[in-house]
Amino acid sequence: MTNRVFNVPDISCDHCKRAIEEAVTAIPDIDSVIVTVDRRVVEVAGGASDEAVLAAIGQAGYEVDSSS
């Protein structure tokens, strides 16, 4: 299992949190997703690829900060 943290600057509320959690949880081989609104991060555990996680976050309407 791999743990990764993605910075998502546009996270601002519980709606954002739920949308991202639902999108990423739907990916096969995801063990857990934790979205922290005040830190604007998405913590993902599981074997899914970074590309799959990035795509799911994008489909939820958010962009990952690639500079971090």
C-alpha positions in Angstrom: 0.0 0.0 0.0 1.2 3.5 -0.9 0.4 6.7 0.9 0.4 9.9 -1.0 -0.5 13.5 -0.3 -1.9 15.8 -3.0 -2.2 19.6 -2.5 -5.5 20.9 -3.9 -5.6 24.7 -3.4 -9.3 25.1 -4.3 -10.6 23.0 -1.4 -12.7 25.4 0.7 -15.7 23.6 2.2 -17.4 20.4 3.1 -18.9 20.1 -0.4 -15.4 20.1 -1.8 -14.4 17.4 0.7 -17.3 15.2 -0.1 -16.9 15.6 -3.9 -13.3 14.6 -3.8 -13.7 11.8 -1.3 -16.5 10.2 -3.4 -14.5 10.5 -6.7 -11.3 9.1 -5.3 -13.0 6.3 -3.3 -14.6 5.1 -6.5 -11.2 4.2 -7.9 -10.3 0.5 -7.6 -7.5 -0.3 -5.2 -8.0 2.7 -2.9 -7.9 1.9 0.8 -8.7 5.3 2.2 -9.1 9.0 1.3 -8.8 11.8 3.8 -9.5 15.4 2.7 -8.4 18.1 5.1 -10.2 21.3 4.2 -8.1 23.7 6.3 -4.8 22.3 5.0 -6.2 21.8 1.4 -4.8 18.4 1.1 -6.0 15.0 -0.1 -4.3 12.0 1.6 -4.7 8.7 -0.3 -3.7 5.2 0.7 -3.8 2.3 -1.7 -2.3 0.8 -4.8 -4.1 3.0 -7.4 -1.8 5.0 -9.7 -1.2 8.7 -9.2 -2.6 9.3 -12.7 -5.9 7.6 -11.6 -6.1 9.7 -8.4 -5.3 12.9 -10.4 -8.0 12.1 -12.9 -10.6 11.5 -10.2 -9.8 14.7 -8.5 -10.0 16.5 -11.9 -13.4 14.9 -12.7 -14.6 16.1 -9.3 -13.8 19.6 -10.6 -10.5 20.3 -8.8 -6.9 20.7 -9.8 -3.9 19.4 -8.0 -1.1 21.8 -7.4 1.8 20.3 -9.3 4.4 22.7 -7.9 4.5 20.9 -4.5 
